[in-house]
Amino acid sequence: MQRREFLGLSIAAGLSVAGLPGCSDSGPLRFGIHPWIGYEPLYLADDFNWLPETVSLVPGTSAKDSMEGLLSGSLDGAALTLDETIRLWSRGLELIVVAVADLSAGADVLIVRPTIANLSALKGQRIAVELNGVSGIMLLKILEVAGLGPNEVIKVDLPVDQHAEAWSRGEVDASVCYEPTASVIEKSGGVRLFDSSDIPETIFDLLVVTRETAERNRSAVLDLVSSHFAGLQHMVRSMHDSVYRIADRQGIAPNDVRAALATVMLPDLAANQRYLTASGRLETVARSLSRLMVEEGLIARAPEFQHLSDSSFLPRSAS
């Protein structure tokens, strides 16, 4: 199961957004999207017909669909994690971050056997991890905090939805995962030792567009971003309605949505303005993460981006 098939949400209160810009003459912006709570504002905007004709959502089942669409040219933008964005940059596709959809604040976790009392005790242990997914990036950060090198642990590369079975068979000593796998392993005796709240403002979910789209279809990008904030405003002001809409769309119980509320943060307009400034937190993390990904062999070379983000597509004001 892809990470973005389960939910986590923490709402930043007090959001308001400027009116949606007008249409573009350059045709609709084809935007790839897949199930994840951070992307729900766009689904809500679509539900309420707040998405202008300048933007067309292209649903997929996972980030892989969106990444392939961007590489083939069938998509103009997509909802991706920061590491997925870096992977595409490393393959020569220039992407611009136009909004931060959410940040992991406990959604990504390290579950260990009770005998592993601290991070340094991970040395020599078998750790289940999906190296080409978000859990692979999480492991890099865990090892960095632990002061361990990548070769000082035994990485068992498995899709996250296979971690619980590997745990029950005694094949791994730890798992870097997320819900619902984390709860399954905890019920089998696992202990939560570390999560993404210990490394705040590190794991980002983003709205990105190609550089060509940003330059040639600016009005549509403005519409996309404004629609995201319109949907987020509804989540803030009408949480009960939003929870039930999300539960229905994801095919899960409303309580499962509520239970995940504290695992990510959805930044408001002011936070987005801070994150997207030149040489701001997002770009700082991106450069650091790029170096780690090269060292680990996840990408062949670090992207040579001068400015990864562009705050000029954000709405002008919030009240």
Salt bridges, closest charged atoms under 4 A:
GLU40 OE1 - ARG249 NE 2.83
ASP47 OD2 - ARG245 NH1 3.97
ASP47 OD2 - ARG249 NH1 3.18
ASP76 OD1 - ARG30 NH2 2.79
ASP83 OD2 - ARG87 NE 3.53
GLU94 OE1 - ARG211 NE 2.45
ASP108 OD1 - ARG3 NH1 2.58
GLU144 OE1 - LYS141 NZ 2.81
GLU152 OE2 - LYS123 NZ 3.55
GLU165 OE1 - ARG169 NH1 3.63
GLU171 OE2 - ARG169 NE 2.76
ASP173 OD1 - ARG126 NH2 2.91
GLU179 OE2 - ARG192 NH2 3.63
GLU186 OE1 - ARG192 NH2 2.93
GLU201 OE1 - ARG281 NE 3.98
ASP205 OD1 - ARG4 NH2 2.53
GLU212 OE2 - ARG216 NH1 3.06
ASP241 OD2 - HIS234 NE2 2.75
ASP241 OD2 - ARG245 NE 2.76
GLU283 OE1 - ARG287 NH2 3.94
GLU296 OE2 - LYS155 NZ 2.44
